Structures are given as C-alpha cells and as structure tokens.
Amino acid sequence: MSTEWVDIHLVGDELEVPCVDGVHRRYLSLDGAASTSALPAVAARVQEFLPWYSSVHRGAGYKSQVATREYEHAREAIMRFAGRGPDDVAIICRNTTEAINHLAYRLGLAHDDVVVTTVVEHHANLLPWARLATCRYVECGVDGTFTVADVCAALDQLPRPQLLAITGASNVSGWLPPIDEIIAAAHERGIRVALDAAQLAPHRPIPASADFVSFSGHKMYAPFGAGVLIGPRSAFEEGDPFLAGGGAVDLVDLDEVVWTAPPEREEAGSPNVIGAVALGVAAEELSRIGWSAIIAHEAELSHRLRSGLRSIPGVTVLGPGDTTPTLAAAAFTVEGMPHALVASRLSAEFAIGVRHGCFCAHPYLTRLLGLSPDDVAQFRADVLRGDRRTMPGAVRASACINTSAQDIDRLLAAVRAIVSGAPSPIEYRQDPLSGDYQPVGPGTEWWTDPAATHPGCSRS
C-alpha cells in the first residue's frame, strides 16, 4: 500500500508545545474527526483572496465582481466534488449541523411524519429530526454496526417514513455503513435519503445517489467556517426559506414577499465568502490527490491504529473488528483509568492531541460501552447536579491526510507507557464541572493560560 502520505503537510505541522517535563515536543494532532488544520493550498488561496474580499452579488464595484465570481466558482467546485449536476443546488452555510437543521425545516415535516435514522448518528443528525418529526431508530449490534436488512426493516414499518437520515461514516468508531446499498434500498421504496457526510467527505467519495448531502469545511482541511447543504433545486423552490432577510428576495412590500430562486433564496444575509472559497479549494485539492491514493493510505493507517491498540493489554477498541473496513479512527478505553485522564496525559506528557468523552453521540456510546438503563439514569442525575466526574466515554484517535505510520506508532508507544503504570511526572486534578483533568504544580501554567508561553494565543 502507498506510503507517499508521509510527505503531505497541513498548516501547523511543525508546531512544538510544552510538556510537563519541561520539554517542547512536536504537536501531533490525532483529532481529525473533530476538526482539521488547513491544507497549504487552502491557506495560500485564502491569503491571496483576502485583499479582494467584498460583498457578493449585486455589487457594481470591481472587488464585488471578483468576490462574486470566486464565491460562485467555489460553489461549482463543491458541486463537482459531490458529483452533482444542474438539477441540484449547493447552499453555503456554517457547518453540517446548520445544514441538517436547514433541511429539516425546509422539508416541512409535521410531528407525526416519520423519519428513519439510526442510533449511530452524531447528535446533529438526531436532534433536528426529533424536534420536528417522529423518529424511528435503527438499532446497532454490540459491535456498533447494523445491516442493510436492519435499515429495510425500519423503512418497511408503518406508518411509511418520509425520509431516511443516515451517516456515511461514524464519527466515533470510524465504521462505514454500506451506504450505497442502503440508499438503493430506500429509493426502491420511494423514500428520500439525507446523508450526513461530515465524516465521509474528507475520506471517501460522496455517493451521488443521495438526495440530500451535508458536510463541513472544517473537517476537510478548510477550517474557515463554511459548510454546505446540497439537494434537488426543486426541494427549495417553494415555501419560505430557513432564514429570511437580504439577498433571499426579489421584491419586498409590507404585505408581500417574493423570494428569489435557490440557492440565493436559502442564503439570506452576507455569506461567509472566505469560508466558501476555502471549501472550494479543499474540494479541488482532494480531487486532485485522488481517492484511490487517499483510501489506500488511510486503510493502512486504520489497520495499524486499531490492531496496535488491540495488542495493548487493558485497552479495548470500541466498534467493529479489524476485518471490517473503517476510517483511520478508533475509540478506545483503558481498563481502570478514566478516559479524561488518558486524554490529558497524552497531551500534557506526550504532546498528542486526541478527543475524549461521548463525541456528540451519546446513544451510540451507551451501546458501545454496554451501559444499562440504570447506568444511564445515574449519569444523567450526576450531570444535572453539575458533576461530570464519572461521565462515561472513551478516547478517540483519528488520523488526517498528513498522518504517517510513524505518527500512529508514536501514539501507540504513549498509550503503552500510560497503560504500563509508569508514574506520571506531575499530579492531575479533575474539574467536577467539566470532568476534565488538568496537570497542577510548578511549570504547568501554560495549561490554563496558553498565552503565557505562546505569542499566537491572545489574552481576552
């Protein structure tokens, strides 16, 4: 398999951060499933465009014309990246969460309308549907997966669902549902599919067959605040838009509004032009690099990460086994050690950034961890009284396009050191309100006040 990816860099790759032993180490970000740094081409294009930034659409000035052209060029690049044609529109928004909320509103769902979704979803693909409609959930097995047949069973129940809302890749376990087969099964039943592609888009091609697709720039190397909702133009030609305001109208009187055509109809207010330009460049860069190379590289990383963690005594990797294809991400627990402490030690002692907790996927984590209803009730009671010290969760390491095999080995060595019982050089204290652990003692001021040691961090 390809190893060419060791030479791919992201902005900030060479940053060094202080550790509790007084040594500065190169920071290793293994938190790509949460957010990514910028590709150099993205950062360079943003810097190049900044002098030309101006309000888009309807501006007569030269800069407005340039900015409008670049904004629409970005929209076209995003559409090509998602495999969409002239009958679809790309609506620029903040992120995937906003995109899904936007879609949920625009579909005009009634409370008794049924939306089929799954327990594997990120909260962003659960809460908007549950707020406006009645959700029917596809359960997962003990390994955190479900089958096409499981989805079909939910689709075939009465009353007939209006929509299937499903993720293309789990942000927790990295599992890749058989999404092409699932979309085909839904379409055979005349049911539309809304695909949450936030985790999928940076790592795999987006199925062009999904009716609606949403994803975010900050997860695909364009962290400048833009995301996108893509769907059939016809779905947005009638009814009131999600947001009302300037740019979304053709005519306004005190007793009448004539909305303009989509996508502008759905983009009231001044859009994030810079974010859109960045997202367009990221889409072009990923397409230029090529999916076959990306998939081969990340498959190698996934195997190295998951099998390496499973080889460490006391470490449990949540989700499917090593024979099931996944993204290069793994959620794991360490026997006898809180997930928050493991994550804090990886950062403070080894300069490795990971995520811990429930990853905005509480229903999925409770199943992966095998928690009982009584367990969940107890944790809920603790949280409601402001105590998160025993909140269940896991540690998640997730690779980016710049992650190398050596980076994975560095993480594995750090986890082995922690699990082996090697004493920490510093004491850690847990904050009951957040559940996080912080190193305390001389030389740890940087933990609570990064601006004290890093000029790039400003004080408020």
N, C-alpha and C positions, 0 to 999 in steps of 0.2 A: 504493500500500500504506500501511497505517497507520503513523503516526509517534508515536502517543499514548504510547508506552512511555518516551519521554524523561522523563516525569514520575513514573514508578514508582521507588520508592526501596527500598533494603534497609538494615538496621541497619548503621551504619559507613560509609555512603556518603561522609560529609564528612570522614573521617579524612585527615590530612596526615602524611606521613612524610618523614624527612630523605633527601636525595640527596647524592652525593659532592661536588657543587659547593657545598654548604652551604645550598642552597635547600630549603625544605619544599614538597612538592607534594601535591596531592590524590591519594590512592592509588587506582589503577584496577585492580580485580581482574578479570582475564580468565582465571580458573581455575575457572569454574563446573562444568566436567565432573569436577573433583576434589571440590569441596565448595562450599557456598553460605552466605552470610550469611542471617540470618533476615528474613522479611517482617515489617514493623512490627506487623501484626495478630497474628502468631505470638508475637513478643516480648511484646506487650501482654497476650495471653491467658496466657502463662506467668507473668508478674508478677502478674496477677490471681489465678491459681490457687495460687501458691506458699503463701499463708497457709492454704490448705485442703488442702494435701498431707497424705496419711495412707496407711496400708497399706490396700490394696484387698481386697475380698471377705472375708466372714465377720466383719468388724469391726462391733461394735454401736454404736460411737460416731458422733456426728453427722458429724465430719470424715471418718471412714471411709466413711460412706454417701455423702457428697458426692463424695469422691475416686473411689469405685467407679462412681458414675453418670457422672462425667466421663470416666473411663477407657473405659467401655463406649460412651459417646456417640462418643468418638474412634474406636473400633473400627468403629462403624456408618458414620461419615463416610468412613473409609478404604475400607470395602467399597463404598459408593456411588461413590466416586471411581474404583474399579477396575471398576465395572459388575457387581458380584457380587450373588447372591441368597441366599436362605435355605439352600440346599443346600451353600453354601461356608462356610469359616471363615477368619478373619484371625488369624494367630498373630503376636503382637508379639515382636520380637526386637531385636538390636542394630543390624543392618545387612544389606545384601544378601548379604555373604559368609557371615554366620551363617545366614541364611535358606536359602541353597543347600546348605550343609553339613547343616543340619537336614533338608531334604528328601531329600538323598542317603541319609542314614541311615534315614529313615522308609520309604523305598521298599523297603528290604530287598534291595538289589541283591547278587548274587553276582559273584565276579570274572569269570566267563565270560558274564555278562549284558552286552549291548552297548548303549551309549549313543551316539547320534549327536550330535556337536557340531561346531563349526567352528573354523578357525584364527583367526577374527576376534575370538574371545572374550577378555574380561578373565580373568585368572587365577582369579578367584572362580568362573567358570563352566567352568573346565577342571579344576583340581586336585581338587575334591571328587569328581567323576565318575571321574577317572583313578585315584584312590586306592581306590575300592570296586568299580569295574567295568572293562570293556574299552571303550575309546573308539574310535569310527570318526569320522575327521575329514573335514569338507567343506573342500576347498582353495579358495583365492581366486585371482583373476587378478592381473595386475600392477597393476591399479588398486585392489586391495583389496576387490573385490566378488565375489559369487557369485550364481547364478541359482536360481530355484525348481527348475529341472531338475537342477542340481548337487545340491541337497538331496535330491530324489527319488531320484537315483541311489544316494546313500548309504543312504537308507531302504529301498531295494529289494534291497540286497545281503543275502546270508545269512551268518551267522545273523540272524534277524529282530531288530531292535533293540527294547528295552523302552521307550525314551524318546528324544525329541529335546530337547536342551538348547541354547537359542539366545538370542542377544541381540536386543533390539528396536532398538538403536541402538549404533553403535560408539563407545566412549569415546575412541578415537584419531582417527579420520577424520571422525566425525560421520555416517557413512553409515547410511542407513535401509534395512535389508533389506526385501523385500516380505513382511512378516511375516504379513499376513492370508492371502495365498495359500499361504505355507509351512505355516501352521497347518492350513489346509483340506486340503492335500496329505497331511500327517501323519495327520489324522483319517480321511481316506479309506482309509488303510492300517491303521487301528485302533491308531495309535501316539500316546501321550500327549505333550504338549508342556509343557516347563518354560521359561518366559520370564523371562530376566534383564531386568527393566525399569528397572534403576538409572538408565541414561541416558535412557530413553524417557519415564519418568513425568513429569518436570518440563516436557516439551516437546510431547508428543503424547498423545492418548487411548490408554489401555491396551486392547488387544484383549480383549474379554470372552470370546473363544473359547479362549484359552489355558487349559490345565488347571491349571497352577500358575504363579503370578506372584510375583516378589520385587522389592522396591525399598526405598530408604533415605530417611529424612527429611533427612539432611544434604546430599543433592543436590537437594532440592526445598524449600529455604528453611525448614527446620525442624531446625537443627543441634543437637539435644539428645539424640542417642544412641539413637534408635529407628528400627527398620526393620520390615518386615512380610513374612511368607510367607502367601500366600493359595492355597487349593486346596479340592477337594471335602471335605466333612466326612467322608465315608466313608473317605477315604485315611488318616485319623488316628484312626479308631475302634477299630482292632485293633492289637495289638503294643505293645511298650514305647516310651515317648516318647524323644525325643532326650536330654532331661535328666530325671533322677529327683530328686524332692525335694518339699518342702512346696508345697501348692497344686495339685499334679497328681494327688492321690489322694482317694478316698472313704474307704477303710479300709486300715490297715496292721497286720499282725501280723508276728511274727518269721519266719514261714514263708509269708506270703501278702501280696500287694499287690492292691488293687482300684483301678485307675486311674479317674479321673473322666472325664467326657465332654470332647471338644475344644470350644473351643480351650484351656480351662484345663489340660487334660491335657498340652499341649505348652508350658506356660509355668511350669515349676517355679521356685520362688523368688520373691522380691519383684520385680515387674516395674518397668520404667522408666516410671512413670506420667506424669511430666512430659514425657518424650520422646514418649509416645503422644499426649498431649493436643496437643503442638506439631504432630505429624504430622497429626493430625485437622484442626486449624485450617488448615494449609498446603493440605491436600486441598480443603477448603471454599473457600479463597481462590482457588486455581487454577480451580476450577469456576466461581466467581463471575465472575472476569475473563473466562473463556470461551476455548475452544480456537481458534476462528476468529481472534480477535484475536491470540492468542499466536503461532499458526502464521504469520500474515501478517507480524507484526513480525520474527520470527526468520528468516523466509525472506529478508527484506530485508537483515538483518544478515549472514546467511550469504553472500549474493551479494557484498555489499560487502567482507567479510573475505577471501573466497577469491579473488575476482577482483583485489582490491587487492594481495594478497600475490603473486599470479602476475605482476603487472605490474612487480614489482621485480626488476631483473637480479640473478642469483645466488641467488634464492630459489626453492626447489622445494616445492610443496604436495603432500603425500602423499595418496593415495587417489583417489577418483573425480573426474571433471572437473566443470566448472561447471554442466553441464546436468543432472547427477544431483542430486536433492533430498538435502540433508543438514541436520543440525542446524547451528546457528551456531557451529561449531568447526572448527579447521584445525590439522593437524600439519604443520610445515614445517622445512626445513633451509636453512642459509645456506652457500653454497659457500666452502670454505676456513676455516670458523670452527666450533669445537666448539659443539654445542647447549647445553652447560652454560654456556659463556661468553656466548652470546647472551642466555640467560635471566637471567644475573647482571647483565649490563649493562642490560637492560630494567628491572630492579628498581632497581639502585643509581644509575643515571643518569636514569631517566625515571619512576620510581615506578609501574611497571606490573608487576603480578604475573601470571606465566604459569607453566606447568609444563614440565619438560623430562625427557628420559630415554626409557624404553620404556613408561611408563604402565601397568604391570602387565599388559602384553600382548606379551610377548617374541616368541612365534611370529608374531604379526601384524606387528610391527615388522621382524623379519628379512626378511619377504616384501616389505613396502612399501619397504624400503631396498635390496632386491635383493642381500642378503648370501649368500655361498656357504657351503657346509658348512665349508670351511676357515676362512672368516672367523669363523664362529660358534665353532668349536673354539678359535681363538686368543683370542677374547674370554673364553671360558669359562676358559681357562688363566690369563689375566690376573686375572680376578675371584677365582679360587681361591687365588691368591697375594697377594690383598689390594690389587690395583692396578686401579682403575676409571677411570684417566685417559683411556683410549681406548675406553671403553664406547660402543657406537653408540646412537643415539637421535635425537630430534627435539625441536623446541619446539612446544608446543601452546597456542594461544589459544582460549578457549571462553567464549562470552557467557552472561550471565544475563538474567533477566527485566527487570532495570533497565539493561541495557547500551543505549547510544544509538549512533546513527550517528557522532556526534562522538567517542565513545569508540573506535570502530573506526578512525576517521581518526587519532586520537592514536597508536594502536599502529602504524599504517602509517607515519606520519611518523617514529616512533622506529626502526622497522626500516630505513627508508630511510637514516636518519642513520648507523646502525651499518654497513650494507652499503656505504655510500659511502666508507668508510675514514676517516671523521672520527676523529681521535685521541681516545682516552678521557682524561678529566681525572685518572685515577687508574690505578695498577697493579693487576692482578688476579693472584692466586696460586691454583693448583689444589691441592686436597687429594687425594692419591692414593687414600685410603681411600674417600672418598665420590664423587670425581670432580667435585665442585662447585668453582666459582671464587668467591673472596672478595676484595673490594677491600681493599687494605692501604695503610697510611700514615696520616698525621695526619688526624683528623676522621672516621675510619671505625670508631670504637669501637662505634657503635650497631649495626654489622652483626653482631658477635659477642656483644654484650651489649645487647639492646634495652632492658632495664630501666634502663640508664644514662640514657636520654633519654625513655622513655615510662612514666609512672606506672601505666598499665594493665597493664604487664608486671611480674610479681613475680619476685623472685630466689628461687632454691631454697635 
